[in-house]
Amino acid sequence: MSEGVSQPDQPQALAGEGRDLFSKFDPLIAMREGLLAGGQEDPFNLVMEKVLSPTRAICNGRDTILLGTYNYMGMTFDEDVIAAGKQALDEFGSGTTGSRVLNGTYQGHKECEDALREFYAMDHAMVFSTGYQANLGIISTIAGKGDYIVLDIDSHASIWDGCKLGDAEVVPFKHNDIEAMDKRLGRIPEGAGKLVILEGVYSMLGDVAPLKEMVAVAKKHGAMVLVDEAHSMGFIGEHGRGVCEAAGVIDDCDFIIGTFSKSVGTVGGFCVSNHPKFEIMRLVCRPYVFTASLPPSVVATAATSIRKLMHGSNKRAHLWENSKRLHGGLKALGFQLGTETPQSAIVAVIMPDLERGAMMWEALLKEGLYVNLARPPATPANMTLLRCSLCAEHSAEEVETVLGMFERAGKAVGIIEG
Amino acid sequence: MTRDQVDARIRAIAEPFNKKGVEIDEDTTFAGDLEFDSLTVMDFVAAIEDEFDIIISMNQQAEIESWGDLVDTVAKMASQ
């Protein structure tokens, strides 16, 4: 036995009393404890005991209206969608246990990609296991060392992480600022590869990007354009293809990234493109290759849902009515909103601070309403937001009920005048 | 443009962002001493980029900790 056995092979304590790798989280732990000490329900730990429909669930024993999901088109309980999932579960089993490039591509994955190509009228579609991985994979693979990515400062975490993974030069510009974007693109060294990344709908405030102008500017500078349409798919644009369709610039978008976890109503992510060499991505994109593919039931529900969304114009129209009514109603009650006009299915209510935001969130939950509490650093300008996201399955009456709940809770907490 | 000239021009840009009037020397840090948050950094960097017609990517920003680092970086870029 060597003497090493009786000796530690590393220093036993890190420098500094009681400090370890978790010490960096101390301020956040303290903030959370402070919030919960006031007897608050934990806004980030809510459990839904039963889900009754796309718009209702039992939370803490209460029948609750769901106004904080991304179930924009209410597809989660669609009969055809559920039947397709059950059939795939029976016929193909519970999971693929493998990568898309090995044993993980089933008939259902191909059918799902076919549905996407038809939905977007594009040549290529690639399905990822999550929306996060779609951004992570596509961005990091196409923009590498020496290339330049120009992106909006309010971009989603998955976009930032994709930038970091790929090691490209990252140049952000002020949110939705066309001139700032133009200037930055103009200063990129000649010959460098350029990728502009935009989102159709920015999820925190629910505002849309001026894609018509921005895509034109990007093209003027010879940049490729990637648009994340996660929060607009199924809802915005004549065929539900997103803000790029509504703005008339979809043909100039090189890559559209989307997700199945919002309007489609399950989980997964995708990229569609007309680039002639796009299929090579399947071999070189690490977040596509080095993970298991989606279960057969998930791709079957996604494909069925996407095909139904092609014919969802009535639902789209009702969702717009809901968004307009909620936005107008909240504004009339005196709440401060993230956008002057309703621009998407997201209506963000700006809270004066985190403490009162959490109080308001809890008051609404007790009324029987679930909304998202969003706080820094996920929010722009360090705002605390109560984010309401509407569903095409919310009835007009439910929206009125929601407004009544906001009025009572807002007065009780002192956010609006009573 | 000399390093001193670059320093003077950046100093003028920094003034409205330096809300607490911290005295700036070569070793002054942006995160620690000037307490710039990420949004302030973006606006400050954008103003410098416009002034010198340069691009300072986030990768390059990550290497800049002190005032002296920033002046060095900008002086080098502006001379190219």
Contacts between the chains, C-beta under 8 A, distances in Angstrom:
chain1	res1	chain2	res2	distance
A	148	B	57	7.4
A	153	B	39	7.9
A	153	B	42	5.6
A	167	B	59	8.0
A	169	B	57	4.0
A	169	B	58	7.9
A	169	B	59	5.5
A	169	B	60	7.7
A	170	B	57	5.6
A	170	B	58	4.3
A	170	B	59	6.2
A	171	B	55	5.9
A	171	B	57	5.2
A	171	B	58	7.1
A	172	B	42	6.3
A	172	B	58	6.7
A	173	B	46	7.5
A	174	B	42	6.9
A	174	B	43	7.6
A	174	B	46	6.7
A	180	B	46	6.5
A	183	B	49	7.6
A	183	B	50	6.8
A	184	B	49	7.4
A	184	B	55	6.3
A	187	B	49	7.2
A	187	B	53	6.6
A	187	B	54	6.6
A	187	B	55	4.3
A	188	B	55	6.5
A	377	B	38	7.9
A	381	B	39	6.5
A	382	B	37	7.7
A	382	B	39	7.7
